[in-house]
Amino acid sequence: MPTPVTEEAPRILSLWQGSWAAALATGVLVWGLILWSVIFHRRSRTKVEVPPQTRYNMPIEALYTVVPLIIVSVLFYFTARDESKLLALDDKPAHTINVVGYQWSWGFNYIEDVPGSDKGDAKTSKDLDAIPDRFRKDFPANAGGVYEVGTPGERNPQNGNPGPTLWLPKGEKVRFVLTSRDVIHSFWVVPFLMKQDVIPGHTNAFEVTPNKEGTFMGKCAELCGVDHSRMLFNVKVVSPERYKKHLEDLAKKNQTGYIPAGIEQTDREKNRETNQL
């Protein structure tokens, strides 16, 4: 299994390992019962007879009804417990990045107050209108921001891996706000051990705290069309100082402001937004 590189990932790894252990134990039990039946209830070589026929066996029927219910309930409990922790959002995350999925690459809006970026405020930017108010209210004040936009043929200059590179600071919490310009994609950084759908008209979000420096692979995990397999990207975790310097370098390249976040929220999402605020 992938080595976790965030503070949240070990929780997912533990859930995976527990699920695999439960599946293996169930499998061993079922295989054992099958082999036992094959060996001890095979037809006799010397005498041919019809074995006793049992029409009902209430204890056995109750057993194979109750045991699966218990197994599913236990798995549901641990999944719901971990999911609620993994999807919980802080009131004021240290960093917010709007991940924009589109055919056939990724764009990253760094919603930060970056020196040299004077393209307005993220809270009022028209390019970020697709992001609901429940997320925009947590944006930092006067965040002119910077961005990166990728192409399928792009390569990371350090390692040659395909796709654009998303930079993250080590040891600081990052909120990802996921939006799409066209169809459903899925944002998956492999060693984060989790992924989340990027849905047009519906904004998802989650938070992680990277705790290991390095460059890691990411990809789209939702079949989104003919060039789905080319929707690759890199995640580079660096020190907070290098992260800040990278954002300033983007500003010097005139990559200031934000790229359009995506498709406007659906009416259902707008209604849900009103109910939540």
C-alpha positions in Angstrom: 0.0 0.0 0.0 1.2 3.6 -0.6 3.3 5.2 2.2 1.2 8.0 3.8 2.6 11.5 3.4 -0.1 13.5 5.3 -1.2 13.5 8.9 -4.7 12.3 7.9 -3.6 9.4 5.7 -2.7 6.9 8.5 -6.4 6.9 9.5 -7.3 5.7 6.0 -4.5 3.2 5.9 -5.8 1.7 9.2 -9.3 1.5 7.8 -7.9 -0.3 4.7 -5.9 -2.7 6.8 -8.9 -3.5 9.0 -11.1 -4.1 6.0 -8.6 -6.4 4.4 -8.2 -8.3 7.7 -11.9 -8.7 8.1 -12.2 -9.8 4.4 -9.4 -12.3 4.9 -10.9 -13.8 8.0 -14.3 -14.1 6.3 -12.7 -15.7 3.3 -10.8 -18.2 5.4 -14.0 -19.2 7.2 -15.9 -19.6 4.0 -13.1 -21.6 2.3 -12.8 -23.8 5.4 -16.5 -24.6 5.4 -16.4 -25.4 1.7 -13.4 -27.7 2.1 -15.0 -29.3 5.2 -18.2 -30.0 3.2 -16.3 -31.4 0.2 -14.2 -33.8 2.4 -16.7 -35.0 5.0 -19.9 -34.9 3.0 -18.8 -36.5 -0.3 -20.7 -39.5 -1.6 -19.7 -42.9 -0.4 -17.9 -45.2 -2.8 -19.6 -48.3 -1.5 -23.2 -47.3 -1.0 -25.4 -45.0 -3.0 -28.1 -43.3 -1.0 -30.0 -40.1 -0.8 -28.7 -38.1 2.2 -31.2 -36.9 4.8 -33.1 -33.9 3.4 -33.6 -30.9 5.7 -36.3 -28.5 4.7 -35.7 -25.8 7.4 -32.9 -25.1 9.8 -33.8 -22.0 11.7 -30.5 -21.7 13.7 -28.5 -21.8 10.4 -30.8 -19.5 8.6 -30.6 -17.0 11.5 -26.8 -17.3 11.5 -26.3 -16.5 7.9 -28.7 -13.6 8.2 -27.4 -12.1 11.4 -23.6 -12.5 10.8 -23.5 -10.5 7.5 -25.6 -7.8 9.1 -23.1 -7.6 11.9 -20.1 -7.5 9.5 -21.7 -4.7 7.4 -22.7 -2.7 10.5 -19.1 -2.9 11.9 -17.6 -1.8 8.6 -20.2 1.0 8.3 -19.4 2.2 11.8 -15.6 2.5 11.2 -16.1 4.0 7.7 -18.6 6.6 8.9 -16.4 7.5 11.9 -13.3 8.0 9.7 -15.2 9.8 6.9 -16.6 12.3 9.4 -13.0 13.1 10.6 -11.5 13.2 7.1 -14.1 15.5 5.7 -14.3 17.9 8.7 -13.2 21.5 7.7 -11.5 24.0 9.9 -13.0 27.5 10.3 -9.8 29.1 9.0 -7.4 26.8 7.1 -3.8 28.0 6.7 -4.0 27.7 2.9 -6.7 27.3 0.4 -6.2 26.0 -3.1 -8.9 25.8 -5.7 -8.3 22.7 -7.9 -9.9 23.1 -11.3 -10.4 19.9 -13.4 -11.0 20.2 -17.1 -10.5 18.1 -20.2 -7.5 17.2 -20.2 -5.5 18.6 -17.4 -5.6 20.6 -14.1 -5.4 24.2 -13.0 -4.5 25.4 -9.5 -5.7 28.7 -8.0 -3.6 29.5 -5.0 -6.0 31.7 -2.9 -3.3 33.6 -1.0 -2.3 37.2 -0.4 0.8 37.1 -2.5 3.2 40.0 -2.8 3.0 41.3 -6.4 -0.5 40.1 -7.0 -3.0 43.0 -7.2 -5.8 41.3 -9.3 -8.6 42.0 -6.7 -10.0 39.9 -3.9 -10.8 36.2 -4.0 -14.0 36.9 -2.0 -15.4 39.0 -4.9 -13.5 37.6 -7.9 -15.8 36.8 -10.9 -13.5 33.9 -11.9 -14.4 32.2 -8.6 -18.1 32.6 -8.8 -18.6 28.9 -9.1 -17.3 28.4 -5.5 -20.1 28.6 -2.9 -20.2 31.3 -0.3 -19.7 28.7 2.5 -16.2 28.3 1.2 -15.5 31.8 0.0 -16.2 33.3 3.4 -13.1 31.5 4.7 -10.8 33.0 2.0 -8.1 35.3 3.3 -8.7 39.0 3.0 -7.3 40.8 0.0 -6.2 37.6 -1.6 -5.2 38.6 -5.1 -3.8 35.1 -5.7 -1.7 33.3 -8.3 -2.4 30.3 -10.5 -0.9 27.5 -12.5 -2.6 25.9 -15.5 -1.5 22.6 -17.0 -1.5 20.8 -20.3 -1.3 17.1 -20.9 2.1 17.4 -22.5 3.7 19.3 -19.7 6.5 17.8 -17.6 7.9 18.4 -14.2 11.4 19.9 -14.8 12.9 18.0 -11.8 11.9 14.5 -12.5 10.3 14.5 -16.0 6.9 13.3 -14.7 4.0 14.3 -16.9 1.4 17.0 -15.9 1.5 20.3 -14.0 3.0 20.5 -10.5 1.0 21.5 -7.4 3.1 22.9 -4.6 2.2 22.4 -0.9 3.9 23.5 2.3 5.0 20.8 4.8 3.4 20.9 8.2 0.6 23.4 7.3 -3.1 22.5 6.7 -4.3 23.0 3.2 -7.9 23.1 2.1 -8.7 21.9 -1.5 -11.8 23.3 -3.0 -12.6 21.1 -6.1 -14.5 22.5 -9.1 -14.9 21.4 -12.7 -15.3 23.2 -16.0 -16.9 20.3 -18.0 -17.5 16.8 -16.8 -16.9 14.8 -13.6 -13.2 14.2 -12.7 -11.6 12.9 -9.5 -8.7 14.5 -7.7 -6.4 11.7 -6.5 -3.0 12.2 -5.0 -1.9 8.5 -4.5 0.1 8.8 -1.2 -2.7 10.9 0.3 -4.7 7.6 0.3 -7.9 9.3 -0.6 -9.6 10.9 -3.6 -12.7 13.1 -4.1 -14.8 13.7 -7.1 -14.6 17.0 -9.0 -18.2 17.6 -10.1 -19.6 20.4 -12.4 -22.1 22.5 -10.5 -21.3 20.9 -7.1 -18.3 21.9 -5.1 -16.4 19.4 -2.9 -13.7 20.2 -0.3 -11.3 18.4 2.0 -8.2 19.3 4.0 -4.8 17.6 4.5 -1.6 18.5 6.3 1.4 17.2 4.4 4.2 15.9 6.6 6.8 14.6 4.2 8.7 16.5 1.6 9.1 15.1 -1.9 7.4 15.0 -5.3 4.4 12.6 -5.6 2.1 11.5 -8.4 -1.5 12.5 -8.9 -4.1 11.6 -11.4 -7.7 11.7 -12.4 -9.5 8.7 -11.0 -12.8 9.1 -12.9 -13.2 8.1 -16.5 -13.9 11.5 -18.0 -13.4 11.0 -21.8 -10.9 10.0 -24.5 -7.8 11.5 -22.9 -8.6 10.6 -19.3 -5.3 8.7 -19.0 -3.4 11.9 -19.7 -4.9 13.8 -16.8 -1.8 13.4 -14.6 -0.2 15.9 -12.3 2.5 16.1 -9.6 2.4 17.3 -6.0 5.6 18.8 -4.6 5.7 19.2 -0.8 8.3 21.7 0.3 9.1 23.9 3.3 6.8 26.8 4.0 9.6 29.2 3.0 10.0 27.5 -0.4 6.3 27.4 -0.9 6.0 31.1 -0.3 8.9 31.8 -2.6 7.2 29.7 -5.3 4.0 31.8 -5.1 6.1 34.9 -5.4 7.8 33.5 -8.5 4.4 32.8 -10.1 3.5 36.5 -9.4 6.7 37.6 -11.1 5.7 35.5 -14.2 2.4 37.5 -14.3 0.4 34.4 -13.3 -1.7 36.6 -11.0 -5.4 36.5 -10.3 -7.3 33.3 -10.9 -8.3 31.1 -13.8 -12.1 30.5 -14.1 -13.1 27.9 -11.5 -15.8 26.1 -13.5 -19.5 25.6 -14.0 -21.9 27.6 -11.9 -23.6 25.9 -9.0 -26.8 24.1 -9.8 -30.1 25.3 -8.3 -30.1 22.4 -5.8 -26.6 23.4 -4.7 -27.7 27.1 -4.3 -30.7 26.0 -2.2 -28.4 23.9 0.0 -26.1 26.8 0.3 -28.9 29.0 1.5 -29.9 26.5 4.1 -26.4 26.0 5.4 -25.5 29.7 5.8 
